[in-house]
Amino acid sequence: MTRIQPAATNFPMSEPAITPTFAVISGAQVQHVLRGRENQVVEVIDDAYRLHCFGGSVNPLPCFLRLPDRPSSRISALPASISGQMRVDGLKWISSFPGNVAADIPRASAVLILNNHDTGYPFACMEGSIISATRTAALAALAAEWLGCARLRPTRIGFFGAGLIARYIHTYLIGTGWSFDETGVYDLSADSVAGFRGYLERSGAAGRITGHDSAEQLIRASDLVVFATVATTPHISDLSWFEHNPLVLHMSLRDLAPEVVLASVNIVDDVEHCLTANTSMSLAERVAGNREFLCGTLDDVMDGRVALPMDRPLVFSPFGLGVLDLALGKYVYDEVARNGELRLVDDFFHELRRYG
Ligand SMILES: NC(=O)c1ccc[n+]([C@@H]2O[C@H](COP(=O)([O-])OP(=O)(O)OC[C@H]3O[C@@H](n4cnc5c(N)ncnc54)[C@H](O)[C@@H]3O)[C@@H](O)[C@H]2O)c1
């Protein structure tokens, strides 16, 4: 019979070769890193998005936890992995509870988990809603820059839905060099209009601010329209409102009826993602029976693979990719670590010898 003899240098009893650490990064730390860095953040998002389009990521479709007892709410899991210099895996776990706004807290809340590329160990849990809103706004600014070049540069912006995402997008547009002669606002909630107007005034951005009484007025008065509502089914179907062929950032994804989508030049961030989850794009695909109404991706535009016709509205619909949260989360983690401000949780991983 072979007996296992205790070895002189007993490997299982020795210290682990690596001791995984675990940090918690607060929203205050995230915001401290990101504040005022709009141009750098757009670069991070640009790099991560291009890497994704080049095949340098794993970014499956999100998994939605729907809640039958709270049908307007959901919690979504967005796992992703990114290669290249970042080399990190992770998960965004984000709640959308539109009813929160009535209680005066934001609709979305989130955590972002970062996992080590080599061991799989999670090494950070970060406040994720600021990262999520920031990556959304940075991609919107990147898209506006590329798509805005295709037409006369817009000078009249209109926000259709004036919540937190609208605020971040405005901050990112202004922070990356845009200025507007007119900023229009339309929202079903008078409180949202007042809150957004207050933000605009405090931001010191130039130009006139106009609250619009109707959706039609806002769209007709804007050559850059930002949809950031929480509508779950299309509510905009009148093509004549778009006869001036505006650039539309369709961030909330479900506002435009199929007939508007089918009459527009459509650019998306990722085709497979955008054609899921009852987005206006997926409804248009059902109506058309094909995907020919899609002109291409933002990456196609950036690489000059598609031409953008001028004679129709130009609609950008970004589904929002977990890989962008991951890239921005890693950027924040690295900055916090570089500043020596990581708050490690002692003994978080506490079973590090396989045999005790
Ligand atoms: N595409 C992406 O990558 C991405 C990322 C993050 C958020 N989003 C989307 O952005 C949207 C806005 O998020 P938020 O956090 O700013 O929400 P929010 O609740 O803070 O603001 C939404 C606003 O839209 C208004 N609204 C709702 N329905 C409307 C309608 N039919 N017409 C006019 N106004 C209407 C509400 O009154 C509210 O003021 C959500 O749909 C969210 O899913 C998209």
The ligand as an SDF file (V2000), in Angstrom:
LIG
                    3D

 44 48  0  0  0  0  0  0  0  0999 V2000
  -28.5050   52.5050  -24.3280 N   0  0  0  0  0  0  0  0  0  0  0  0
  -27.7800   52.4940  -23.2180 C   0  0  0  0  0  0  0  0  0  0  0  0
  -26.6140   52.1370  -23.2150 O   0  0  0  0  0  0  0  0  0  0  0  0
  -28.4110   52.9750  -21.9440 C   0  0  0  0  0  0  0  0  0  0  0  0
  -27.6580   53.0010  -20.7740 C   0  0  0  0  0  0  0  0  0  0  0  0
  -28.2340   53.4890  -19.6200 C   0  0  0  0  0  0  0  0  0  0  0  0
  -29.5630   53.8940  -19.6310 C   0  0  0  0  0  0  0  0  0  0  0  0
  -30.2610   53.8180  -20.7870 N   0  0  0  0  0  0  0  0  0  0  0  0
  -31.6800   54.2090  -20.8390 C   0  0  0  0  0  0  0  0  0  0  0  0
  -31.8130   55.5920  -20.6300 O   0  0  0  0  0  0  0  0  0  0  0  0
  -33.1560   55.8240  -20.2280 C   0  0  0  0  0  0  0  0  0  0  0  0
  -33.2260   56.9240  -19.1970 C   0  0  0  0  0  0  0  0  0  0  0  0
  -32.6430   56.5100  -17.9990 O   0  0  0  0  0  0  0  0  0  0  0  0
  -32.5890   57.5000  -16.7320 P   0  0  0  0  0  0  0  0  0  0  0  0
  -31.7580   56.8250  -15.7180 O   0  0  0  0  0  0  0  0  0  0  0  0
  -32.2370   58.8570  -17.1770 O   0  0  0  0  0  0  0  0  0  0  0  0
  -34.1110   57.4550  -16.2680 O   0  0  0  0  0  0  0  0  0  0  0  0
  -34.8730   58.5760  -15.4070 P   0  0  0  0  0  0  0  0  0  0  0  0
  -36.0240   57.8670  -14.7820 O   0  0  0  0  0  0  0  0  0  0  0  0
  -33.9240   59.3260  -14.5570 O   0  0  0  0  0  0  0  0  0  0  0  0
  -35.4270   59.5930  -16.5190 O   0  0  0  0  0  0  0  0  0  0  0  0
  -36.3500   59.2070  -17.4880 C   0  0  0  0  0  0  0  0  0  0  0  0
  -37.2330   60.4150  -17.7880 C   0  0  0  0  0  0  0  0  0  0  0  0
  -38.0380   60.0840  -18.9160 O   0  0  0  0  0  0  0  0  0  0  0  0
  -39.3200   60.6680  -18.6830 C   0  0  0  0  0  0  0  0  0  0  0  0
  -40.2800   59.9670  -19.5320 N   0  0  0  0  0  0  0  0  0  0  0  0
  -40.7290   58.7010  -19.4110 C   0  0  0  0  0  0  0  0  0  0  0  0
  -41.5470   58.4120  -20.4400 N   0  0  0  0  0  0  0  0  0  0  0  0
  -41.6020   59.5030  -21.2230 C   0  0  0  0  0  0  0  0  0  0  0  0
  -42.2670   59.8030  -22.4360 C   0  0  0  0  0  0  0  0  0  0  0  0
  -43.0420   58.9190  -23.0630 N   0  0  0  0  0  0  0  0  0  0  0  0
  -42.0930   61.0470  -22.9570 N   0  0  0  0  0  0  0  0  0  0  0  0
  -41.3250   61.9600  -22.3430 C   0  0  0  0  0  0  0  0  0  0  0  0
  -40.6610   61.7220  -21.1890 N   0  0  0  0  0  0  0  0  0  0  0  0
  -40.8040   60.5000  -20.6390 C   0  0  0  0  0  0  0  0  0  0  0  0
  -39.5630   60.4990  -17.1920 C   0  0  0  0  0  0  0  0  0  0  0  0
  -40.5310   61.4060  -16.7140 O   0  0  0  0  0  0  0  0  0  0  0  0
  -38.1690   60.7870  -16.6350 C   0  0  0  0  0  0  0  0  0  0  0  0
  -37.9920   62.1370  -16.3170 O   0  0  0  0  0  0  0  0  0  0  0  0
  -33.7050   54.4590  -19.7660 C   0  0  0  0  0  0  0  0  0  0  0  0
  -34.6140   53.9740  -20.7350 O   0  0  0  0  0  0  0  0  0  0  0  0
  -32.4940   53.5890  -19.7250 C   0  0  0  0  0  0  0  0  0  0  0  0
  -32.7760   52.2360  -19.9730 O   0  0  0  0  0  0  0  0  0  0  0  0
  -29.7180   53.3910  -21.9420 C   0  0  0  0  0  0  0  0  0  0  0  0
  1  2  1  0
  2  3  2  0
  2  4  1  0
  4  5  1  0
  4 44  2  0
  5  6  2  0
  6  7  1  0
  7  8  2  0
  8  9  1  0
  8 44  1  0
  9 10  1  0
  9 42  1  0
 10 11  1  0
 11 12  1  0
 11 40  1  0
 12 13  1  0
 13 14  1  0
 14 15  2  0
 14 16  1  0
 14 17  1  0
 17 18  1  0
 18 19  2  0
 18 20  1  0
 18 21  1  0
 21 22  1  0
 22 23  1  0
 23 24  1  0
 23 38  1  0
 24 25  1  0
 25 26  1  0
 25 36  1  0
 26 27  1  0
 26 35  1  0
 27 28  2  0
 28 29  1  0
 29 30  1  0
 29 35  2  0
 30 31  1  0
 30 32  2  0
 32 33  1  0
 33 34  2  0
 34 35  1  0
 36 37  1  0
 36 38  1  0
 38 39  1  0
 40 41  1  0
 40 42  1  0
 42 43  1  0
M  CHG  2   8   1  16  -1
M  END
$$$$
